[in-house]
């Protein structure tokens, strides 16, 4: 198979060789996934194992995993993480904010009243 390097491919290599998301080399996974789904003409819905992950090929050579990342979006650094990850982080942030507010309120209430004698 002879394939010329389009600007799209050059842009792909530029971003995929450098991006790490959540400590994982997602960009490398994206490169392999796109190659398998698009260049190897895998049918829609085909499950392919790449390293520790299973990807599912979708229309137009795109693909998805349990943390969906569209290959074309990855070219421009737009990554979509799973809702579970986002909600977990959101819950932790909300709990920390609540704890800080609670400590501030308790600290103000427990302060002894300062009486000034004349």
Backbone as JSON, one array per atom type, in Angstrom:
{
  "sequence": "XXXXXXXXXXXXXXXXXXXXXXXXXXXXXXXXXXXXXXXXXXXXXXXXXXXXXXXXXXXXXXXXXXXXXXXXXXXXXXXXXXXXXXXXXXXXXXXXXXXXXXXXXXXXXXXXXXXXXX",
  "N": [[0.85, -1.18, 0.0], [0.75, 2.05, -1.02], [1.0, 5.2, 0.27], [0.58, 8.64, 0.2], [1.99, 11.44, 1.98], [-0.22, 13.48, 3.38], [-1.15, 16.88, 4.32], [-2.78, 16.51, 6.49], [-1.87, 14.08, 7.56], [0.7, 14.82, 8.34], [0.16, 16.74, 10.28], [-1.11, 15.08, 12.04], [1.01, 13.38, 12.92], [2.61, 15.29, 14.17], [1.13, 16.11, 16.47], [0.45, 13.66, 17.66], [2.82, 12.48, 18.45], [3.58, 13.78, 20.72], [1.62, 14.14, 22.71], [0.3, 13.48, 25.93], [-2.14, 12.15, 27.93], [-3.66, 12.19, 31.03], [-1.48, 10.78, 32.07], [-1.14, 8.75, 30.24], [-0.14, 7.52, 27.04], [-2.05, 8.53, 25.0], [-2.14, 9.61, 22.5], [-0.51, 7.99, 20.92], [-1.97, 5.64, 20.96], [-4.21, 6.6, 19.6], [-3.14, 7.02, 17.04], [-2.49, 4.4, 16.21], [-5.01, 3.23, 16.39], [-6.51, 4.7, 14.51], [-5.13, 4.02, 12.19], [-5.6, 1.25, 12.02], [-8.45, 1.17, 11.89], [-9.09, 2.79, 9.68], [-7.16, 2.44, 7.54], [-6.87, -0.32, 7.35], [-9.34, -1.04, 6.65], [-11.4, -1.93, 8.44], [-14.54, -3.18, 9.44], [-17.5, -1.38, 10.53], [-18.13, -1.37, 13.98], [-16.38, -3.37, 14.6], [-14.33, -4.94, 16.97], [-11.15, -4.23, 18.18], [-8.13, -5.18, 19.63], [-5.76, -3.23, 21.21], [-2.86, -3.08, 22.72], [-3.47, -2.61, 26.15], [-6.09, -1.9, 25.76], [-9.39, -2.05, 24.29], [-10.64, -1.19, 21.21], [-13.33, 0.21, 19.27], [-14.25, 0.21, 15.99], [-15.71, 2.82, 14.13], [-17.94, 4.67, 11.94], [-16.51, 5.99, 8.92], [-13.84, 5.4, 9.44], [-13.28, 6.25, 11.97], [-13.0, 5.78, 15.55], [-13.64, 4.36, 18.8], [-13.32, 4.12, 22.4], [-13.59, 2.92, 25.81], [-13.13, 5.31, 26.93], [-14.05, 7.65, 25.07], [-12.38, 8.97, 22.28], [-12.14, 10.91, 19.61], [-10.48, 10.36, 16.61], [-9.98, 12.39, 14.69], [-10.46, 14.7, 16.21], [-8.38, 14.48, 17.96], [-6.23, 15.37, 16.53], [-6.18, 18.07, 16.88], [-5.88, 18.4, 19.53], [-8.16, 18.12, 21.06], [-9.61, 16.37, 23.44], [-11.86, 13.96, 24.64], [-12.98, 12.91, 27.69], [-14.2, 10.16, 29.65], [-17.51, 10.27, 31.07], [-17.62, 9.3, 33.63], [-15.08, 9.7, 34.75], [-14.97, 12.51, 34.71], [-17.15, 13.14, 36.39], [-16.34, 12.04, 38.8], [-14.09, 13.59, 39.45], [-15.36, 16.05, 39.6], [-17.01, 15.63, 41.82], [-15.14, 15.35, 43.88], [-13.93, 17.89, 43.87], [-16.16, 19.46, 44.56], [-16.64, 18.46, 47.13], [-14.31, 19.25, 48.49], [-14.51, 22.05, 48.35], [-16.87, 22.4, 49.83], [-15.98, 21.44, 52.34], [-14.02, 23.36, 53.01], [-15.58, 25.68, 53.23], [-17.24, 24.89, 55.36], [-15.37, 24.55, 57.46], [-14.52, 27.21, 57.67], [-16.88, 28.47, 58.54], [-17.35, 27.16, 61.0], [-15.04, 27.92, 62.33], [-15.44, 30.69, 62.63], [-17.75, 30.77, 64.22], [-16.9, 29.51, 66.57], [-15.04, 31.24, 67.64], [-14.04, 33.04, 70.49], [-15.97, 35.55, 72.0], [-14.85, 38.82, 71.94], [-14.6, 40.99, 74.47], [-14.78, 44.36, 75.16], [-13.65, 46.38, 77.68], [-14.46, 49.39, 79.25]],
  "CA": [[0.0, 0.0, 0.0], [1.51, 3.3, -1.11], [0.17, 6.32, 0.72], [1.35, 9.88, 0.26], [1.81, 12.2, 3.22], [-1.04, 14.67, 3.24], [-0.99, 17.79, 5.46], [-3.52, 15.9, 7.59], [-0.99, 13.09, 8.17], [1.82, 15.52, 8.98], [-0.41, 17.32, 11.49], [-1.36, 13.95, 12.93], [2.26, 12.97, 13.56], [3.09, 16.38, 15.02], [0.44, 16.08, 17.76], [0.4, 12.33, 18.27], [4.1, 12.1, 19.02], [3.91, 14.56, 21.91], [0.55, 14.31, 23.69], [0.06, 12.49, 26.97], [-3.36, 12.52, 28.64], [-3.8, 11.43, 32.27], [-0.34, 9.89, 32.24], [-1.11, 7.71, 29.22], [0.18, 7.99, 25.7], [-3.28, 8.39, 24.23], [-1.87, 9.99, 21.11], [0.01, 6.82, 20.22], [-3.14, 4.77, 20.79], [-5.04, 7.18, 18.55], [-2.49, 6.78, 15.75], [-2.65, 2.99, 15.87], [-6.44, 2.97, 16.2], [-6.94, 5.25, 13.23], [-4.53, 3.22, 11.12], [-6.31, -0.02, 11.92], [-9.85, 1.34, 11.48], [-9.21, 3.44, 8.37], [-6.3, 1.89, 6.5], [-7.08, -1.76, 7.2], [-10.74, -1.19, 6.23], [-12.18, -2.73, 9.38], [-15.95, -2.8, 9.37], [-18.08, -0.68, 11.67], [-18.47, -2.23, 15.11], [-15.34, -4.37, 14.81], [-13.51, -4.72, 18.16], [-9.73, -4.47, 17.94], [-7.36, -5.03, 20.86], [-4.5, -2.52, 21.04], [-2.27, -3.01, 24.06], [-4.42, -2.97, 27.21], [-7.43, -1.38, 25.47], [-10.16, -2.54, 23.15], [-11.28, -0.09, 20.49], [-14.42, -0.17, 18.38], [-14.22, 1.04, 14.79], [-16.99, 3.43, 13.8], [-18.02, 5.1, 10.55], [-15.46, 6.84, 8.33], [-12.51, 5.11, 9.97], [-13.1, 6.73, 13.34], [-13.0, 4.69, 16.51], [-13.95, 4.78, 20.16], [-12.96, 3.21, 23.48], [-14.4, 3.24, 26.98], [-12.93, 6.75, 27.06], [-14.09, 8.0, 23.65], [-11.51, 10.02, 21.76], [-12.26, 10.9, 18.16], [-9.15, 10.51, 16.02], [-9.85, 13.7, 14.06], [-10.36, 15.69, 17.27], [-7.06, 14.36, 18.59], [-5.27, 16.16, 15.75], [-6.15, 19.44, 17.37], [-5.74, 18.39, 20.98], [-9.44, 18.11, 21.76], [-9.83, 15.02, 23.91], [-13.07, 13.81, 25.44], [-12.82, 11.83, 28.65], [-15.48, 9.55, 30.0], [-18.3, 11.0, 32.06], [-17.32, 8.77, 34.95], [-13.89, 10.4, 35.23], [-15.32, 13.9, 34.97], [-18.04, 13.26, 37.54], [-15.55, 11.75, 40.0], [-13.3, 14.78, 39.73], [-16.32, 17.08, 40.01], [-17.45, 15.33, 43.18], [-14.03, 15.64, 44.79], [-13.81, 19.35, 43.95], [-17.3, 19.95, 45.33], [-16.44, 18.09, 48.54], [-13.25, 20.1, 49.04], [-15.07, 23.4, 48.52], [-17.8, 22.32, 50.96], [-15.2, 21.3, 53.57], [-13.38, 24.65, 53.29], [-16.64, 26.58, 53.71], [-17.66, 24.4, 56.67], [-14.31, 24.9, 58.41], [-14.55, 28.66, 57.86], [-18.06, 28.8, 59.36], [-17.11, 26.66, 62.36], [-13.99, 28.77, 62.91], [-16.02, 31.99, 62.99], [-18.7, 30.55, 65.3], [-16.2, 29.1, 67.78], [-14.16, 32.28, 68.18], [-14.61, 33.65, 71.69], [-16.33, 36.96, 71.85], [-13.88, 39.73, 72.56], [-15.32, 42.07, 75.15], [-13.94, 45.53, 75.47], [-14.07, 47.07, 78.9], [-14.09, 50.79, 79.24]],
  "C": [[0.89, 1.23, 0.0], [0.6, 4.45, -0.72], [1.05, 7.56, 0.8], [1.07, 10.6, 1.57], [1.02, 13.46, 2.94], [-0.76, 15.6, 4.41], [-1.68, 17.24, 6.7], [-2.62, 14.9, 8.33], [0.17, 13.75, 8.91], [1.35, 16.13, 10.3], [-0.65, 16.23, 12.53], [-0.08, 13.55, 13.65], [2.76, 14.02, 14.53], [2.45, 16.3, 16.4], [0.54, 14.72, 18.43], [1.72, 11.92, 18.9], [4.37, 12.78, 20.35], [2.84, 14.55, 23.0], [0.43, 13.15, 24.66], [-1.15, 12.98, 27.77], [-3.5, 11.6, 29.85], [-2.7, 10.4, 32.45], [-0.24, 8.78, 31.22], [-0.78, 8.31, 27.87], [-1.02, 7.74, 24.79], [-3.04, 8.68, 22.76], [-1.36, 8.8, 20.31], [-1.12, 5.84, 19.97], [-4.01, 5.28, 19.65], [-4.45, 6.92, 17.17], [-2.71, 5.34, 15.3], [-4.11, 2.68, 15.56], [-6.92, 3.49, 14.85], [-6.38, 4.43, 12.09], [-5.32, 1.93, 10.93], [-7.73, 0.16, 11.38], [-9.98, 1.9, 10.07], [-8.44, 2.69, 7.3], [-6.47, 0.39, 6.31], [-8.54, -2.08, 6.88], [-11.54, -2.12, 7.14], [-13.62, -2.24, 9.38], [-16.41, -2.13, 10.66], [-18.47, -1.68, 12.75], [-17.43, -3.29, 15.41], [-14.52, -4.0, 16.05], [-12.07, -5.11, 17.86], [-8.98, -4.24, 19.25], [-6.04, -4.35, 20.52], [-3.92, -2.35, 22.44], [-3.31, -3.42, 25.09], [-5.86, -2.55, 26.9], [-8.07, -2.1, 24.3], [-10.82, -1.34, 22.51], [-12.38, -0.65, 19.62], [-14.38, 0.77, 17.19], [-15.63, 1.55, 14.5], [-16.94, 3.93, 12.36], [-16.83, 5.99, 10.16], [-14.08, 6.6, 8.93], [-12.26, 5.67, 11.34], [-13.19, 5.53, 14.28], [-13.35, 5.23, 17.87], [-13.46, 3.73, 21.14], [-13.9, 3.49, 24.63], [-14.22, 4.7, 27.37], [-12.89, 7.29, 25.64], [-13.2, 9.18, 23.28], [-11.59, 9.92, 20.24], [-10.9, 11.18, 17.55], [-8.96, 11.89, 15.39], [-9.74, 14.81, 15.09], [-8.98, 15.66, 17.91], [-6.01, 15.14, 17.81], [-5.11, 17.55, 16.34], [-6.13, 19.51, 18.88], [-7.04, 18.43, 21.73], [-9.74, 16.67, 22.15], [-11.07, 14.99, 24.78], [-12.84, 12.66, 26.4], [-14.18, 11.28, 29.01], [-16.2, 10.38, 31.05], [-17.98, 10.55, 33.47], [-16.11, 9.5, 35.54], [-14.24, 11.84, 35.59], [-16.18, 14.03, 36.21], [-17.28, 12.97, 38.83], [-14.73, 12.96, 40.41], [-14.21, 15.89, 40.22], [-16.79, 16.88, 41.44], [-16.36, 15.69, 44.19], [-13.88, 17.15, 44.97], [-14.94, 19.93, 44.78], [-17.14, 19.65, 46.82], [-15.38, 18.96, 49.2], [-13.77, 21.51, 49.29], [-16.02, 23.42, 49.72], [-17.04, 22.25, 52.28], [-14.55, 22.63, 53.97], [-14.41, 25.64, 53.84], [-17.08, 26.19, 55.12], [-16.64, 24.76, 57.74], [-14.3, 26.39, 58.69], [-15.72, 29.07, 58.76], [-17.84, 28.37, 60.81], [-16.06, 27.51, 63.05], [-14.54, 30.1, 63.38], [-16.95, 31.82, 64.19], [-17.98, 30.25, 66.62], [-15.28, 30.17, 68.36], [-14.81, 32.89, 69.42], [-14.9, 35.12, 71.44], [-15.32, 37.82, 72.59], [-14.66, 40.89, 73.16], [-14.36, 43.19, 75.46], [-14.51, 46.21, 76.7], [-13.61, 48.51, 78.83], [-13.63, 51.26, 80.59]]
}
